[in-house]
């Protein structure tokens, strides 16, 4: 998606009208309409409901608007803070993150980094683990927060936390399921999955069919399907922790086997890091350590569990 699409989306949401938004943006209404349509197609959801008086946000649109407003605000602040440095060369750090970690960690880290290393230009690239590993080894990014240690002697991997994959869904969907629930039972539920998720990998290894699984590429759509009770999800507690905490959703541990993932910070060798990079990586480690201690996302300290081949799936499934 493009930044202008997000700005166009917010302006239409604010104005409640494509006509008024097009005038405010100084673009044609057809151009505006095409960009919003492209954004909706990429997300796999309708963001606006059209009516005779203009448009109004759908439920998905309202959720998206609340997040994008903050993103654009932060971009504006970032732009203002570097205006005076436009002509000066700056050191850059390109950080790759898996989607869930981007949500949980990077906002706070970036905010702290603005004060700690103001001359470091940080960019964040959100991809899944397989893509991040390729991007790191090819030089497209400088470090990666992902569920797999890097297999390249030019880099090193630091484990940050251990996370148990869980079954998440509504009470209506789960009924009287036990907690913990056997993996074979969870696999027989209607699940919203994507090709990168841990569930299909585990099911293939265990030869347990995902008889009612539906591949859904959009994370936002997966969250909506789970929230409204149409589908369940096997993944990290972080995925929908707020809904679990307020009682809208249930969260069950999985057993026979349980499935664990460990997050790694993959970077260049320590001796080659700049002082600014060391400071940012220190921020990341300290922030994650605080989250472990808080118990907010149910993370465990790294390497705190000994895996049993008969009871657990560990290292082989760190590619979620």
C-alpha positions as a Python dict, from the first residue, in 0.01 Angstrom:
ca = {
    (1, 'X'): (0, 0, 0),
    (2, 'X'): (110, 358, -59),
    (3, 'X'): (128, 645, 186),
    (4, 'X'): (-100, 857, -29),
    (5, 'X'): (-368, 586, -11),
    (6, 'X'): (-362, 612, 369),
    (7, 'X'): (-385, 992, 354),
    (8, 'X'): (-669, 973, 103),
    (9, 'X'): (-849, 717, 322),
    (10, 'X'): (-822, 939, 631),
    (11, 'X'): (-944, 1247, 445),
    (12, 'X'): (-1254, 1065, 314),
    (13, 'X'): (-1322, 934, 666),
    (14, 'X'): (-1290, 1286, 809),
    (15, 'X'): (-1503, 1452, 541),
    (16, 'X'): (-1764, 1178, 510),
    (17, 'X'): (-1773, 1245, 138),
    (18, 'X'): (-1560, 1157, -163),
    (19, 'X'): (-1647, 1491, -323),
    (20, 'X'): (-1541, 1699, -24),
    (21, 'X'): (-1229, 1490, 27),
    (22, 'X'): (-1127, 1524, -339),
    (23, 'X'): (-1163, 1903, -316),
    (24, 'X'): (-959, 1918, 6),
    (25, 'X'): (-685, 1700, -145),
    (26, 'X'): (-692, 1882, -479),
    (27, 'X'): (-734, 1557, -675),
    (28, 'X'): (-1010, 1437, -903),
    (29, 'X'): (-1288, 1229, -752),
    (30, 'X'): (-1223, 934, -991),
    (31, 'X'): (-855, 933, -888),
    (32, 'X'): (-953, 933, -522),
    (33, 'X'): (-1204, 655, -578),
    (34, 'X'): (-950, 434, -755),
    (35, 'X'): (-697, 472, -474),
    (36, 'X'): (-954, 385, -205),
    (37, 'X'): (-1070, 85, -410),
    (38, 'X'): (-710, -36, -445),
    (39, 'X'): (-660, -3, -68),
    (40, 'X'): (-979, -200, 5),
    (41, 'X'): (-876, -474, -238),
    (42, 'X'): (-533, -503, -79),
    (43, 'X'): (-686, -531, 271),
    (44, 'X'): (-962, -762, 151),
    (45, 'X'): (-1227, -555, 329),
    (46, 'X'): (-1470, -272, 257),
    (47, 'X'): (-1369, 41, 446),
    (48, 'X'): (-1667, 261, 355),
    (49, 'X'): (-2039, 214, 325),
    (50, 'X'): (-2184, 437, 50),
    (51, 'X'): (-2521, 611, 88),
    (52, 'X'): (-2708, 908, -58),
    (53, 'X'): (-2551, 1161, 182),
    (54, 'X'): (-2194, 1046, 127),
    (55, 'X'): (-2004, 764, 298),
    (56, 'X'): (-1954, 625, 646),
    (57, 'X'): (-1692, 393, 785),
    (58, 'X'): (-1764, 22, 815),
    (59, 'X'): (-1664, -154, 1135),
    (60, 'X'): (-1337, -257, 970),
    (61, 'X'): (-1292, 97, 843),
    (62, 'X'): (-1334, 242, 1191),
    (63, 'X'): (-1071, 7, 1334),
    (64, 'X'): (-832, 84, 1051),
    (65, 'X'): (-893, 460, 1077),
    (66, 'X'): (-804, 464, 1448),
    (67, 'X'): (-468, 304, 1373),
    (68, 'X'): (-383, 496, 1055),
    (69, 'X'): (-452, 832, 1221),
    (70, 'X'): (-177, 755, 1473),
    (71, 'X'): (58, 634, 1198),
    (72, 'X'): (15, 957, 999),
    (73, 'X'): (56, 1166, 1314),
    (74, 'X'): (383, 993, 1392),
    (75, 'X'): (500, 1036, 1034),
    (76, 'X'): (425, 1405, 1059),
    (77, 'X'): (624, 1435, 1381),
    (78, 'X'): (909, 1239, 1225),
    (79, 'X'): (911, 1467, 921),
    (80, 'X'): (921, 1779, 1137),
    (81, 'X'): (1205, 1643, 1351),
    (82, 'X'): (1435, 1586, 1052),
    (83, 'X'): (1356, 1895, 844),
    (84, 'X'): (1674, 2065, 957),
    (85, 'X'): (1882, 1762, 859),
    (86, 'X'): (1767, 1726, 499),
    (87, 'X'): (2104, 1825, 358),
    (88, 'X'): (2316, 1637, 613),
    (89, 'X'): (2419, 1273, 565),
    (90, 'X'): (2269, 1038, 824),
    (91, 'X'): (2337, 687, 936),
    (92, 'X'): (2052, 451, 854),
    (93, 'X'): (1923, 135, 1022),
    (94, 'X'): (1673, -86, 840),
    (95, 'X'): (1488, -311, 1084),
    (96, 'X'): (1286, -609, 962),
    (97, 'X'): (1005, -737, 1187),
    (98, 'X'): (729, -995, 1171),
    (99, 'X'): (382, -830, 1183),
    (100, 'X'): (287, -913, 1543),
    (101, 'X'): (618, -789, 1682),
    (102, 'X'): (590, -469, 1482),
    (103, 'X'): (265, -397, 1665),
    (104, 'X'): (387, -496, 2012),
    (105, 'X'): (740, -361, 2016),
    (106, 'X'): (844, -115, 1748),
    (107, 'X'): (623, 182, 1834),
    (108, 'X'): (778, 216, 2181),
    (109, 'X'): (1129, 142, 2055),
    (110, 'X'): (1107, 403, 1779),
    (111, 'X'): (979, 663, 2021),
    (112, 'X'): (1268, 599, 2262),
    (113, 'X'): (1520, 591, 1977),
    (114, 'X'): (1418, 941, 1865),
    (115, 'X'): (1565, 1071, 2190),
    (116, 'X'): (1853, 827, 2235),
    (117, 'X'): (1993, 831, 1879),
    (118, 'X'): (1830, 1130, 1702),
    (119, 'X'): (2080, 1122, 1415),
    (120, 'X'): (2000, 761, 1323),
    (121, 'X'): (1744, 720, 1045),
    (122, 'X'): (1541, 408, 1125),
    (123, 'X'): (1308, 238, 879),
    (124, 'X'): (1088, -62, 960),
    (125, 'X'): (1013, -337, 708),
    (126, 'X'): (727, -574, 797),
    (127, 'X'): (748, -924, 650),
    (128, 'X'): (719, -1286, 759),
    (129, 'X'): (1019, -1481, 883),
    (130, 'X'): (1116, -1652, 556),
    (131, 'X'): (1118, -1321, 369),
    (132, 'X'): (1310, -1146, 647),
    (133, 'X'): (1586, -1408, 641),
    (134, 'X'): (1631, -1358, 267),
    (135, 'X'): (1623, -978, 302),
    (136, 'X'): (1889, -987, 574),
    (137, 'X'): (2133, -1211, 389),
    (138, 'X'): (2086, -1013, 65),
    (139, 'X'): (2155, -680, 238),
    (140, 'X'): (1807, -530, 199),
    (141, 'X'): (1775, -490, 578),
    (142, 'X'): (2031, -458, 859),
    (143, 'X'): (1865, -672, 1126),
    (144, 'X'): (1558, -890, 1172),
    (145, 'X'): (1323, -972, 1458),
    (146, 'X'): (1185, -1309, 1359),
    (147, 'X'): (1108, -1664, 1472),
    (148, 'X'): (1418, -1823, 1319),
    (149, 'X'): (1790, -1788, 1390),
    (150, 'X'): (1989, -1677, 1087),
    (151, 'X'): (2200, -1949, 924),
    (152, 'X'): (2484, -1735, 793),
    (153, 'X'): (2829, -1687, 948),
    (154, 'X'): (2821, -1313, 875),
    (155, 'X'): (2541, -1272, 1129),
    (156, 'X'): (2456, -1376, 1482),
    (157, 'X'): (2125, -1450, 1652),
    (158, 'X'): (2018, -1350, 2003),
    (159, 'X'): (1709, -1523, 2149),
    (160, 'X'): (1469, -1268, 2304),
    (161, 'X'): (1164, -1457, 2429),
    (162, 'X'): (978, -1787, 2407),
    (163, 'X'): (611, -1797, 2314),
    (164, 'X'): (355, -2078, 2320),
    (165, 'X'): (110, -2095, 2032),
    (166, 'X'): (-252, -2102, 2146),
    (167, 'X'): (-603, -2163, 2018),
    (168, 'X'): (-806, -1840, 2012),
    (169, 'X'): (-1177, -1795, 1942),
    (170, 'X'): (-1521, -1719, 2084),
    (171, 'X'): (-1700, -1917, 2355),
    (172, 'X'): (-1973, -2000, 2105),
    (173, 'X'): (-1719, -2155, 1868),
    (174, 'X'): (-1530, -2346, 2137),
    (175, 'X'): (-1826, -2473, 2335),
    (176, 'X'): (-1704, -2716, 2603),
    (177, 'X'): (-1354, -2767, 2464),
    (178, 'X'): (-1102, -2864, 2732),
    (179, 'X'): (-810, -2639, 2824),
    (180, 'X'): (-551, -2741, 2722),
    (181, 'X'): (-695, -2880, 2400),
    (182, 'X'): (-524, -3159, 2200),
    (183, 'X'): (-380, -3038, 1870),
    (184, 'X'): (-588, -3291, 1673),
    (185, 'X'): (-907, -3147, 1825),
    (186, 'X'): (-803, -2788, 1753),
    (187, 'X'): (-715, -2883, 1395),
    (188, 'X'): (-1073, -3002, 1338),
    (189, 'X'): (-1222, -2658, 1414),
    (190, 'X'): (-1299, -2395, 1148),
    (191, 'X'): (-972, -2201, 1149),
    (192, 'X'): (-850, -1886, 973),
    (193, 'X'): (-497, -1961, 856),
    (194, 'X'): (-229, -1828, 627),
    (195, 'X'): (50, -2015, 452),
    (196, 'X'): (310, -1875, 694),
    (197, 'X'): (134, -1982, 1013),
    (198, 'X'): (258, -2252, 1244),
    (199, 'X'): (-60, -2463, 1231),
    (200, 'X'): (-26, -2594, 872),
    (201, 'X'): (341, -2678, 932),
    (202, 'X'): (263, -2869, 1250),
    (203, 'X'): (-35, -3045, 1091),
    (204, 'X'): (177, -3163, 799),
    (205, 'X'): (450, -3296, 1026),
    (206, 'X'): (200, -3472, 1253),
    (207, 'X'): (-15, -3592, 962),
    (208, 'X'): (-321, -3431, 1119),
    (209, 'X'): (-552, -3285, 851),
    (210, 'X'): (-680, -2930, 891),
    (211, 'X'): (-1021, -3038, 769),
    (212, 'X'): (-1194, -2699, 808),
    (213, 'X'): (-907, -2456, 766),
    (214, 'X'): (-951, -2149, 546),
    (215, 'X'): (-651, -1959, 409),
    (216, 'X'): (-693, -1587, 477),
    (217, 'X'): (-402, -1368, 371),
    (218, 'X'): (-520, -1045, 532),
    (219, 'X'): (-434, -1020, 903),
    (220, 'X'): (-713, -767, 954),
    (221, 'X'): (-968, -1002, 799),
    (222, 'X'): (-841, -1293, 1010),
    (223, 'X'): (-887, -1084, 1323),
    (224, 'X'): (-1242, -995, 1220),
    (225, 'X'): (-1334, -1357, 1141),
    (226, 'X'): (-1206, -1465, 1482),
    (227, 'X'): (-1372, -1176, 1666),
    (228, 'X'): (-1716, -1241, 1516),
    (229, 'X'): (-1700, -1615, 1589),
    (230, 'X'): (-1678, -1745, 1233),
    (231, 'X'): (-1328, -1884, 1273),
    (232, 'X'): (-1069, -1975, 1532),
    (233, 'X'): (-695, -1916, 1513),
    (234, 'X'): (-380, -2098, 1623),
    (235, 'X'): (-107, -1850, 1701),
    (236, 'X'): (43, -1620, 1965),
    (237, 'X'): (-161, -1481, 2254),
    (238, 'X'): (-49, -1137, 2134),
    (239, 'X'): (-263, -1178, 1820),
    (240, 'X'): (-582, -1071, 1999),
    (241, 'X'): (-477, -1023, 2361),
    (242, 'X'): (-706, -725, 2427),
    (243, 'X'): (-1017, -917, 2324),
    (244, 'X'): (-907, -1212, 2538),
    (245, 'X'): (-846, -993, 2841),
    (246, 'X'): (-1187, -825, 2822),
    (247, 'X'): (-1366, -1158, 2786),
    (248, 'X'): (-1474, -1129, 2423),
    (249, 'X'): (-1256, -1424, 2322),
    (250, 'X'): (-1120, -1738, 2484),
    (251, 'X'): (-763, -1864, 2471),
    (252, 'X'): (-672, -2231, 2518),
    (253, 'X'): (-329, -2388, 2545),
    (254, 'X'): (-257, -2665, 2295),
    (255, 'X'): (-108, -3002, 2390),
    (256, 'X'): (-19, -3335, 2230),
    (257, 'X'): (195, -3162, 2114),
    (258, 'X'): (230, -2809, 2244),
    (259, 'X'): (386, -2568, 1993),
    (260, 'X'): (651, -2312, 2086),
    (261, 'X'): (826, -2032, 1900),
    (262, 'X'): (1131, -1834, 2007),
    (263, 'X'): (1193, -1480, 1883),
    (264, 'X'): (1544, -1388, 1771),
    (265, 'X'): (1722, -1062, 1704),
    (266, 'X'): (1936, -1138, 1399),
    (267, 'X'): (2213, -884, 1341),
    (268, 'X'): (2560, -843, 1196),
    (269, 'X'): (2844, -970, 1413),
    (270, 'X'): (2879, -760, 1729),
    (271, 'X'): (3226, -635, 1641),
    (272, 'X'): (3094, -473, 1321),
    (273, 'X'): (2803, -283, 1482),
    (274, 'X'): (2805, 94, 1515),
    (275, 'X'): (2744, 255, 1852),
    (276, 'X'): (2401, 376, 1734),
    (277, 'X'): (2303, 23, 1630),
    (278, 'X'): (2415, -112, 1967),
    (279, 'X'): (2197, 142, 2144),
    (280, 'X'): (1888, 58, 1936),
    (281, 'X'): (1936, -316, 1986),
    (282, 'X'): (1975, -250, 2358),
    (283, 'X'): (1644, -65, 2354),
    (284, 'X'): (1475, -361, 2186),
    (285, 'X'): (1614, -611, 2436),
    (286, 'X'): (1520, -398, 2737),
    (287, 'X'): (1168, -336, 2608),
    (288, 'X'): (1108, -705, 2546),
    (289, 'X'): (1251, -792, 2889),
    (290, 'X'): (1000, -552, 3046),
    (291, 'X'): (716, -718, 2855),
    (292, 'X'): (833, -1062, 2972),
    (293, 'X'): (833, -945, 3335),
    (294, 'X'): (490, -782, 3298),
    (295, 'X'): (330, -1103, 3168),
    (296, 'X'): (122, -892, 2929),
    (297, 'X'): (171, -1123, 2632),
    (298, 'X'): (250, -1442, 2830),
    (299, 'X'): (605, -1453, 2693),
    (300, 'X'): (871, -1656, 2873),
    (301, 'X'): (1243, -1578, 2896),
    (302, 'X'): (1443, -1720, 2602),
    (303, 'X'): (1561, -2080, 2626),
    (304, 'X'): (1357, -2125, 2943),
    (305, 'X'): (1196, -2447, 2821),
    (306, 'X'): (1349, -2783, 2743),
    (307, 'X'): (1169, -2937, 2448),
    (308, 'X'): (1054, -3298, 2439),
    (309, 'X'): (1020, -3462, 2099),
    (310, 'X'): (721, -3658, 2225),
    (311, 'X'): (531, -3367, 2378),
    (312, 'X'): (637, -3043, 2209),
    (313, 'X'): (715, -2887, 1877),
    (314, 'X'): (986, -2628, 1911),
    (315, 'X'): (1271, -2524, 1686),
    (316, 'X'): (1119, -2672, 1369),
    (317, 'X'): (825, -2431, 1388),
    (318, 'X'): (982, -2093, 1439),
    (319, 'X'): (876, -1958, 1100),
    (320, 'X'): (538, -1815, 1191),
}
